[in-house]
Amino acid sequence: MMSQRKSLAEARPKSGSELQPEAAVKPARRRAEAAMMVEKRMMFMASGFNLRNSLSNTGGFYTSLER
């Protein structure tokens, strides 16, 4: 999906604003920040999932909620 978007952007003729370095850097930086956010969210969800599993394995608080 990412490669498709990149090839579409390359196939499009470049306008004057895209030739300026700062204008070209902004979308890449925004995409990198979005990727970081997704990665953080994934790690947070994974840690929460592991925590819930360890608590339910010890007969903890979450097992009473899940039943």
Rosetta constraint file for C-alpha pairs under 8 A:
AtomPair CA 1 CA 5 HARMONIC 6.40 0.50
AtomPair CA 2 CA 6 HARMONIC 6.22 0.50
AtomPair CA 3 CA 7 HARMONIC 6.12 0.50
AtomPair CA 4 CA 8 HARMONIC 6.18 0.50
AtomPair CA 5 CA 9 HARMONIC 6.24 0.50
AtomPair CA 6 CA 10 HARMONIC 6.24 0.50
AtomPair CA 7 CA 11 HARMONIC 6.05 0.50
AtomPair CA 8 CA 12 HARMONIC 6.29 0.50
AtomPair CA 14 CA 18 HARMONIC 5.99 0.50
AtomPair CA 14 CA 19 HARMONIC 6.94 0.50
AtomPair CA 15 CA 19 HARMONIC 6.80 0.50
AtomPair CA 16 CA 20 HARMONIC 7.10 0.50
AtomPair CA 17 CA 23 HARMONIC 6.31 0.50
AtomPair CA 18 CA 23 HARMONIC 5.79 0.50
AtomPair CA 18 CA 24 HARMONIC 5.49 0.50
AtomPair CA 19 CA 23 HARMONIC 7.48 0.50
AtomPair CA 19 CA 24 HARMONIC 6.94 0.50
AtomPair CA 20 CA 24 HARMONIC 6.33 0.50
AtomPair CA 21 CA 25 HARMONIC 6.07 0.50
AtomPair CA 22 CA 26 HARMONIC 6.35 0.50
AtomPair CA 23 CA 27 HARMONIC 7.61 0.50
AtomPair CA 24 CA 28 HARMONIC 7.19 0.50
AtomPair CA 25 CA 29 HARMONIC 6.09 0.50
AtomPair CA 26 CA 30 HARMONIC 6.08 0.50
AtomPair CA 27 CA 31 HARMONIC 6.03 0.50
AtomPair CA 28 CA 32 HARMONIC 6.11 0.50
AtomPair CA 29 CA 33 HARMONIC 6.13 0.50
AtomPair CA 30 CA 34 HARMONIC 6.17 0.50
AtomPair CA 31 CA 35 HARMONIC 6.19 0.50
AtomPair CA 32 CA 36 HARMONIC 6.20 0.50
AtomPair CA 33 CA 37 HARMONIC 6.21 0.50
AtomPair CA 34 CA 38 HARMONIC 6.23 0.50
AtomPair CA 35 CA 39 HARMONIC 6.09 0.50
AtomPair CA 36 CA 40 HARMONIC 6.10 0.50
AtomPair CA 37 CA 41 HARMONIC 6.10 0.50
AtomPair CA 38 CA 42 HARMONIC 6.06 0.50
AtomPair CA 39 CA 43 HARMONIC 6.15 0.50
AtomPair CA 40 CA 44 HARMONIC 6.04 0.50
AtomPair CA 41 CA 45 HARMONIC 6.09 0.50
AtomPair CA 42 CA 46 HARMONIC 6.06 0.50
AtomPair CA 43 CA 47 HARMONIC 6.08 0.50
AtomPair CA 44 CA 48 HARMONIC 6.16 0.50
AtomPair CA 45 CA 49 HARMONIC 6.05 0.50
AtomPair CA 46 CA 50 HARMONIC 6.17 0.50
AtomPair CA 47 CA 51 HARMONIC 6.08 0.50
AtomPair CA 48 CA 52 HARMONIC 6.13 0.50
AtomPair CA 49 CA 53 HARMONIC 6.21 0.50
AtomPair CA 50 CA 54 HARMONIC 6.16 0.50
AtomPair CA 51 CA 55 HARMONIC 6.17 0.50
AtomPair CA 52 CA 56 HARMONIC 6.05 0.50
AtomPair CA 52 CA 62 HARMONIC 6.55 0.50
AtomPair CA 53 CA 57 HARMONIC 6.02 0.50
AtomPair CA 54 CA 58 HARMONIC 6.44 0.50
AtomPair CA 55 CA 59 HARMONIC 6.31 0.50
AtomPair CA 55 CA 60 HARMONIC 4.77 0.50
AtomPair CA 55 CA 61 HARMONIC 6.76 0.50
AtomPair CA 55 CA 62 HARMONIC 6.56 0.50
AtomPair CA 55 CA 63 HARMONIC 7.74 0.50
AtomPair CA 56 CA 60 HARMONIC 5.22 0.50
AtomPair CA 56 CA 61 HARMONIC 7.16 0.50
AtomPair CA 56 CA 62 HARMONIC 5.79 0.50
AtomPair CA 56 CA 63 HARMONIC 5.12 0.50
AtomPair CA 59 CA 63 HARMONIC 6.25 0.50
AtomPair CA 60 CA 64 HARMONIC 7.67 0.50
AtomPair CA 61 CA 65 HARMONIC 7.09 0.50
AtomPair CA 62 CA 66 HARMONIC 6.20 0.50
AtomPair CA 63 CA 67 HARMONIC 6.36 0.50
